[in-house]
C-alpha cells in the first residue's frame, strides 16, 4: 500500500516538473528569424531579463526613451522593449517589420510578414485573426499568436498588428513579457471510459452546457456530495465534493478523477494546470477548445485542497462554473 502512495506522489511531482519544462521552447531549425523569435519568447517569462538592454530614443511609435532589444531580428526595421501599464506584465517586446504609406502596401506587407513568421517557426503556431480590436483604435488588423507543441499549445503571447498612425502604416509584432498558460490537448486515442462515473459525468456536462445548473444532476456522480451554490460574483455553480483523511488516498482518487474526466470530455476540450494558492495542492481547468480565449466562458475545475475546521483533511472538488 505504501508503494502505491509513493507512486502517486511521484506522479504529481513529475507533472509539476514537466509543466515547468514546458515553458521553454526548443529551436526547430537553423532559421535565423525563427531562432531570434524563440529567444524572445523564452525570455518573455522573465521580463526579458537577458534581452533587455540600455535605453535609446526610438523613431517609430511608440517613440521616445525605450530599452534596446539585444536580440538581432532579421527583416525588422526597428526593435525595442517598452514599459507598459498592464496588470499582467510590465514589459513588451516591439518588433517593427515594415513602414508603409498606403493601406494596400501595408496589407501586402502584413501578409508577407505573417507568412515569414509562420514559416520561420516551422508552422508550429496557432493564429487567431481579428479585423480590429476594441483595446487600441489604431489597430486595423491583428493576428494573435501562440506557439504549439505536440502535447498542446501556449496561450496567445504575441500579436502581429497592422496599425495606422495618420498617414503612416506600421507592421508590428508585439510579445508580452509574461509566462503564458499551457493548454494540453486530450489525445484522440484516450479511451472513452464506460464506468458509471464517466457516463454520468458526460450527462452533467451536457446539462451544464445547455442550461442553468439544475438540481436533478446533483446525484449523478457516485461517491460525491453535491451542492448548487453561487460563485463570488453571484453566478450559479454546481460543486461535487469528496473528502479524505489523508493526502495519499486523496491523490490516488484525484488522479483517477483526472483520467475519467479526460476520457469523458474527449478531444473537444483542452485543460491546463493552474498556479495553486495556499491550501491548494493541485488545480486543473477544463474548457472547450473553441472557448479557451473567450473572456466569458463555462469551464470545469478539478481541485485538490486541504480543509480545516472541526476536522482536517483533504478534499477533491469538481466545480462547474459559468
C-alpha positions in Angstrom: 0.0 0.0 0.0 2.9 2.4 0.8 4.3 1.7 -2.7 1.1 2.9 -4.3 1.1 6.1 -2.3 4.7 6.7 -3.3 4.0 6.2 -7.0 1.0 8.7 -6.9 3.0 11.3 -5.1 5.9 11.0 -7.6 3.4 11.2 -10.4 2.1 14.5 -9.2 5.6 15.7 -8.7 6.7 14.7 -12.2 3.6 16.5 -13.6 4.8 19.7 -11.8 8.3 19.3 -13.1 7.2 18.6 -16.7 5.0 21.7 -16.6 7.9 23.9 -15.7 9.9 22.5 -18.6 7.0 23.2 -21.0 7.7 26.9 -20.9 11.0 26.6 -22.7 10.6 26.4 -26.5 13.2 24.4 -28.4 14.7 25.6 -31.6 13.0 23.8 -34.6 15.7 24.6 -37.2 18.6 26.9 -38.2 16.3 29.6 -39.5 17.7 32.9 -38.1 14.3 34.6 -37.8 12.7 31.6 -36.1 15.6 31.3 -33.6 15.5 35.0 -32.9 11.8 34.9 -32.1 12.2 31.9 -29.9 15.0 33.7 -28.0 12.4 36.5 -27.3 9.6 34.1 -26.5 11.7 32.2 -24.0 12.9 35.4 -22.3 9.4 36.9 -22.1 8.5 35.0 -18.9 11.5 36.6 -17.0 10.6 40.2 -18.1 13.1 40.0 -20.9 16.0 39.9 -18.4 18.5 38.5 -20.9 17.4 40.5 -23.9 16.6 43.9 -22.4 19.5 46.4 -22.9 20.1 50.0 -22.2 17.8 52.9 -23.3 17.8 54.7 -26.6 15.4 57.0 -28.4 13.1 55.1 -30.8 11.9 56.7 -34.0 8.8 54.6 -34.7 5.7 54.7 -32.4 5.8 54.2 -29.5 8.7 56.6 -29.8 10.8 58.1 -27.1 13.1 56.5 -24.5 12.8 52.7 -24.6 15.0 49.7 -23.9 17.2 48.2 -26.5 16.3 44.7 -27.6 19.7 42.8 -27.6 18.4 40.0 -29.9 19.0 40.7 -33.6 15.8 40.1 -35.6 16.3 39.6 -39.4 14.0 41.7 -41.6 13.0 44.0 -38.7 13.5 47.8 -39.3 13.3 48.7 -35.5 13.2 46.6 -32.4 12.8 47.7 -28.7 11.4 46.7 -25.3 8.8 49.1 -23.9 7.3 49.5 -20.4 3.5 49.0 -20.4 0.7 49.8 -17.9 -0.7 46.3 -17.7 -1.6 44.3 -14.5 -0.3 41.0 -16.1 3.1 42.2 -17.4 5.5 45.1 -17.2 7.4 44.9 -20.4 6.6 44.2 -24.1 9.0 43.5 -26.9 8.1 45.5 -30.0 9.4 44.5 -33.5 8.6 46.7 -36.4 8.8 44.9 -39.8 7.5 47.5 -42.2 6.6 51.1 -42.5 4.2 51.9 -45.4 2.4 54.9 -46.9 -0.8 53.2 -48.0 -3.2 50.6 -46.8 -2.7 48.4 -49.9 1.1 48.4 -49.3 0.7 47.7 -45.6 -1.8 44.9 -46.1 0.6 43.1 -48.5 3.4 43.6 -46.0 1.2 42.2 -43.3 0.5 39.0 -45.2 4.2 38.6 -46.2 5.4 39.1 -42.6 2.8 36.7 -41.2 3.9 34.1 -43.7 7.6 34.6 -42.8 6.9 34.3 -39.1 4.8 31.1 -39.6 7.4 29.5 -41.8 10.4 30.5 -39.6 8.7 28.8 -36.6 8.2 25.5 -38.5 4.4 26.2 -38.8 4.1 25.4 -35.1 2.0 28.4 -34.2 -1.7 28.8 -33.8 -3.2 32.1 -35.1 -6.5 33.8 -34.4 -7.3 36.7 -36.7 -9.3 39.7 -35.8 -10.1 42.6 -38.2 -10.0 45.2 -35.4 -9.5 45.4 -31.7 -11.5 47.4 -29.1 -8.4 48.0 -26.9 -6.5 50.1 -29.5 -8.3 52.0 -32.2 -5.0 52.3 -34.2 -5.0 48.6 -34.9 -6.7 47.8 -38.2 -5.9 44.1 -38.4 -4.4 41.7 -35.8 -3.2 38.1 -35.6 -2.8 36.7 -32.1 -0.1 34.1 -32.0 0.5 31.1 -29.7 3.2 28.5 -30.0 2.3 24.8 -30.3 4.0 21.7 -29.1 2.9 18.1 -29.8 1.2 17.9 -26.3 -0.6 21.2 -26.5 -0.2 24.9 -27.0 0.7 28.2 -25.2 -2.0 30.8 -24.7 -1.5 33.7 -27.2 1.6 35.6 -26.1 2.3 37.6 -29.2 0.3 39.6 -31.8 1.1 40.7 -35.3 -0.6 44.1 -35.9 -1.3 46.4 -38.8 -1.5 49.8 -37.3 -2.4 53.2 -38.7 -0.9 56.5 -37.4 -2.2 59.4 -39.5 -0.7 58.7 -43.0 1.7 56.0 -41.8 1.1 52.3 -41.6 3.2 50.0 -39.4 3.5 46.2 -39.4 4.5 45.3 -35.8 5.0 42.1 -33.8 4.4 42.5 -30.0 5.5 39.9 -27.5 4.2 40.2 -23.9 6.5 39.8 -21.0 4.8 37.1 -19.1 4.6 33.3 -18.8 1.6 32.2 -20.9 -0.6 29.3 -19.7 0.0 26.0 -21.4 -3.1 24.0 -22.6 -2.9 20.3 -23.1 -4.7 18.5 -25.9 -6.8 15.5 -24.9 -5.4 12.8 -27.3 -7.8 11.3 -29.7 -6.8 7.8 -28.6 -7.7 8.4 -25.0 -10.1 5.5 -24.3 -13.7 6.6 -23.7 -14.4 5.2 -20.3 -17.6 3.2 -19.8 -17.7 3.3 -16.0 -20.6 4.9 -14.1 -18.6 8.0 -13.2 -17.6 8.8 -16.8 -21.1 8.1 -18.1 -22.8 10.3 -15.5 -20.1 13.0 -15.9 -21.0 13.3 -19.5 -24.6 13.8 -18.6 -23.7 16.6 -16.1 -21.6 18.3 -18.8 -24.5 18.2 -21.3 -26.9 19.8 -18.8 -24.3 22.3 -17.7 -23.6 23.5 -21.3 -27.3 23.7 -22.4 -29.0 25.2 -19.3 -28.6 26.7 -15.9 -27.4 24.3 -13.2 -30.3 22.0 -12.3 -30.9 20.1 -9.1 -31.6 16.9 -10.9 -27.9 16.4 -11.8 -26.7 16.6 -8.2 -26.8 12.9 -7.5 -25.2 11.8 -10.8 -21.6 11.3 -9.5 -21.4 8.4 -7.2 -19.4 8.9 -4.0 -19.5 12.7 -4.3 -21.7 15.2 -2.2 -23.3 17.8 -4.4 -24.2 21.4 -3.8 -25.8 24.0 -6.0 -24.4 27.4 -4.9 -23.1 30.7 -6.3 -19.6 31.9 -7.1 -18.1 35.1 -5.8 -19.9 37.2 -8.4 -23.3 35.6 -7.9 -23.3 33.1 -10.9 -24.8 29.7 -10.3 -22.2 27.0 -9.7 -22.5 23.2 -9.2 -20.0 21.7 -6.8 -19.2 18.0 -6.2 -17.1 17.2 -3.2 -15.4 14.1 -1.8 -13.3 14.2 1.4 -10.3 12.1 2.6 -8.5 11.8 5.9 -5.0 11.7 4.3 -3.2 13.0 1.3 -2.1 9.8 -0.4 -5.7 8.5 -0.7 -6.8 11.9 -1.9 -4.0 12.0 -4.5 -4.9 8.5 -5.8 -8.6 9.4 -6.3 -7.7 12.8 -7.8 -5.6 11.0 -10.4 -8.5 8.7 -11.2 -10.9 11.6 -11.5 -8.5 13.4 -13.9 -8.2 10.3 -16.1 -12.0 9.8 -16.1 -12.8 13.4 -16.8 -10.3 13.5 -19.7 -11.8 10.3 -21.2 -15.3 11.7 -20.7 -14.6 15.1 -22.4 -12.5 13.9 -25.3 -10.7 16.0 -27.9 -13.3 18.8 -27.9 -11.8 20.0 -24.6 -8.4 21.2 -23.5 -7.0 21.6 -20.0 -4.4 23.5 -18.1 -2.7 23.2 -14.6 -3.4 26.3 -12.6 -1.0 28.0 -10.3 -2.0 26.9 -6.9 -2.5 29.2 -3.9 -2.0 28.5 -0.3 -4.0 25.5 0.9 -4.5 24.1 -2.6 -2.5 21.0 -3.7 -3.5 20.9 -7.4 -6.0 22.7 -9.7 -6.9 21.8 -13.3 -9.2 23.7 -15.6 -11.1 22.1 -18.5 -12.6 24.2 -21.2 -13.9 23.7 -24.8 -11.0 24.2 -27.3 -13.2 26.8 -29.0 -13.7 28.8 -25.9 -10.4 29.0 -24.1 -9.7 32.6 -25.1 -13.2 33.9 -24.5 -13.5 36.4 -21.6 -16.9 34.8 -20.6 -17.0 31.1 -20.7 -18.2 28.0 -19.0 -15.5 25.8 -17.5 -14.9 22.9 -15.2 -12.3 22.9 -12.4 -10.9 19.8 -10.7 -9.4 20.8 -7.4 -7.5 19.1 -4.6 -7.1 21.1 -1.5 -6.7 20.9 2.3 -9.6 21.9 4.5 -9.7 22.7 8.2 -12.4 23.1 10.7 -13.9 20.8 13.3 -11.9 18.1 11.4 -9.0 18.4 9.0 -8.3 16.5 5.8 -8.2 16.7 2.0 -10.9 17.3 -0.4 -11.5 16.7 -4.1 -13.9 19.2 -5.7 -15.3 19.2 -9.2 -16.7 22.7 -9.9 -18.9 23.6 -12.9 -18.6 27.3 -13.3 -20.5 29.6 -15.7 
